[in-house]
Amino acid sequence: MADDVLLAPGGRVVIRTYGVASAAAKDGTITPVSYRTWVTGVRDQPRYWRWGHFEDARHGHREVIEWLTGRGPQPAAPAV
C-alpha cells in the first residue's frame, strides 16, 4: 500500500504499510482485510501499528511519517 524511507543520522528508517487478508473461507464469503504499519530502523520506539480500515491505514501511515520527522505527535494506539 505504501513504502517510505527516511535517511537519518543513525541510518535508514523504513515505514511500510500493507494489507493483510485472512485465508479465504471455503464457502466463498469475503473475509475482511486489516492493515499494518511497520517501522524498521528506530530503536526503543513503538514500531508496529494496526488499522482496521484502508482510510485509517492511509491516514496512520502519514501520521507515522510526521511523527518520525518531528512534524507531529506520536500516533495513537501503537500495538507492539
N, C-alpha and C positions, 0 to 999 in steps of 0.2 A: 504494500500500500504506500509506504513512504520510507525512504532512507536518507539520512543526512549525516555528514561528517564534519566535525569541528576540529580545528587544529589548535591545541592549547600548549602552553609551555611544558607541561608534563607528558605530552604525547597526543595521540589521536583519540577522539571521543566519537563513537558511532551511536546514532539514535535510529532504531529500526522499529516501525510499526507495521503489523501484519495481521491478517485474519486467520482464525483457527476454526475449522469446521469439525463437528463431531462426525463419527462414522455414519454413513447413510443407513437409515432404517430399512429393514427388509421389506416392509410394507409400502415403501415408496414415499413416506412422509418426509417433509422437508425439516431438516434439523437446523437450529439457529447457529449463526456464526458469532463468535466472540473475537475480541481484538486484544492484542498485547503490544506494549511498547517496551523494548529492551534498550538499556543504555550500557555500553561497554566502554571501559577506559576511565571510569570515575571511581575513585577509592572512597570507602567509608560513607557512601551516599546511597539512598534508595535507587535502584536501577531497574525496577520492573513495575509496570502498571497494567491493570486490566480494565478494559472498556466493554460495555455491553452492546453498543451500537456504533455503526460506522461514523456518524457525525460526532459522537463523543470521542472516538478514537482520533478523528481528524483534528478536532479542537485540542485534545490532550497532547497529541504529538507536538503541536505548535507551542503549547504551554511548557512542555519539557525543554524545547529549544530556547524559549525565552528565559526560563529559569537558569539553564546552563550558561547562557550568555550574559546573565546579570540584568536582564530587562524585565523580569517578572518574579513573582514568588514561586516557591516550590509547589508543584502540582499537588492537588488534594488526593487522598486515598491511595498512596502507594501500597502495593501488595508485594511483600518480599518473600 
